[in-house]
Amino acid sequence: MNMAGVEAPSLRHSVANLKAPGFLWDRAASARFTDLDRGTSLGLGISLAGRLADLAGRSVLLATTCQLTTALALIELDAIARRLVILPPDVEAEHLGAVIAAAEVDAAVIDDGTAAALVLALPVRVGCAPSIVPMDEALPARVATEWLLMTSGTTGAPKLVVYDLSALTAAITAPSPADGAAIWGTFYDIRRYGGLQIFLRAVLGGACLVLSSAGEPVGDHLARLAQHGVTHLSGTPSQWRRALISPAIRGIAPRYVRLSGEIADQAILDGLRAAFPRATIGHAYASTEAGVAFDVNDGLAGFPAGYVGAIRDGVEMKVVDGSLRIRSSRTASRYAGGEPKLADADGFVDTGDIVERRGDRYYFAGRNGGIINIGGLKVHPEEIEAVINRHPQVRMSLVRRKQSPITGSIVVAEIVLKSDQQRTGARQIELKDDILKLCREALPRHKVPAAISFVPALNVAATGKLLRRQG
């Protein structure tokens, strides 16, 4: 296997050779990439004996609560730690023991916010802080580092996906509208695959990056993005829909707008085009296991049918029983522990995402595991949401099942309107009728919602995706 720590420059080496001093900005602090060439952020801020050398060759859990300290630790520990196990902030405490065992964790990087008892009980713990000071020790010998990311499943313990740096960065070397000097912003957390891709693009390209902050109001985040002059901005469709509601959206003028993580329907693409008429609007397809498969930058939902069956930028795709499968150098190598198998015998990863061909284009219908059964007929919630979102007064929607004594389940929809003033009185009844008419014209009868309710907001998970629940 092509281990990045051996055959490719480490992140610290890449940072040391940057010509421009890229910055990392979070809500309360900042750091410059090139400062790490002269110092360290590890061993600071917390009264611990551990330092960088104590992490050499270990399986290190990054249990920092601050994205900035996570970012600095990633740069410092690539090619020094045997494994970098990236802990997202939303992992349930009850699953932490299983994560530590599966990844054979024997050390942790923590910051002032780390409180998990299992982490604090590890034999080796090294503190990390945003400040960088001169290093009083030589760098340990380089090793091949594995990067372990966690899947974002909604039930059970997360699976650990194993990458090397060359696979994680393979898509970054491909030509992209994002090339060139940039000030990146992201709604993602960099401890998930989508956010990590933006972080690595910034590090390797010498760009600046404005980090998100958990719990920060959307308007405040947009104001920070405006303050730093963001030129490239990335998020899920749900995150973008929430951002478009905020008046603060008018303060930014990015050159490149990117969506990923969920289905980008035509309504959100058109909404972003209206908000940013001079920007390139692109949506990317990626998964934690399969990596980045492609970008689409023509302003249309779905992707050209010619992408399937061809090899593009080293990525090959096929569709089996409606499910999209991917083989490339960008995929993870395996799950930690080796089970279940990540790829089939031919090296294809089954993404579990269902696609349908219509004419010369494929469209995403939904997740294989998210199907609703209505009287024996299959329904993808995302397909119905895409239709509802076309209505000019709809900002976003969530379709779910509700138990029914007759059919077993019925489809219901919760809808956020663009204007709260339209949620009351006769206008509300009129809007419901309009939306149901739109659904009846575009969908089979069993997919038309049996009930619609207008809500002020929809919950978005820490991953940036709509929080789906069973009714």
Secondary structure, 3 states (H helix, E strand, C coil): CCCHHHHCCCHHHHHHCCCCCCEEECCCCEEEHHHHHCEEEECCCCCCCCCHHHHCCCEEEECCCCHHHHHHHHHHHCCCCCEEEECCCCCCHHHHHHHHHHCCCCEEEECCCCCCHHHHCCCCEEEEEEEEEECCCCCCCCCCCEEEEECCCCCCCCCEEEECHHHHCHHHHCCCCCCCCCEEEECCCCCCHHHHHHHHHHHHHCCEEECCCCCCCHHHHHHHHHHCCCCEEEECHHHHHHHHHCHHHHHCCCCEEEECCCCCCHHHHHHHHHHCCCCEEEEEEEECCCEEEEEECCCCCCEEHHHCCCEECCEEEEEECCEEEEEECCCCCEECCCCCCCCCCCCCEEEEEEEEEECCEEEEEEEHHHCEEECCEEECHHHHHHHHCCCCCEEEEEEEEEEECCCEEEEEEEEEECCHHHHCHHHHHHHHHHHHHHHHHHCCHHHCCCEEEECCCCCECCCCCECCCCC
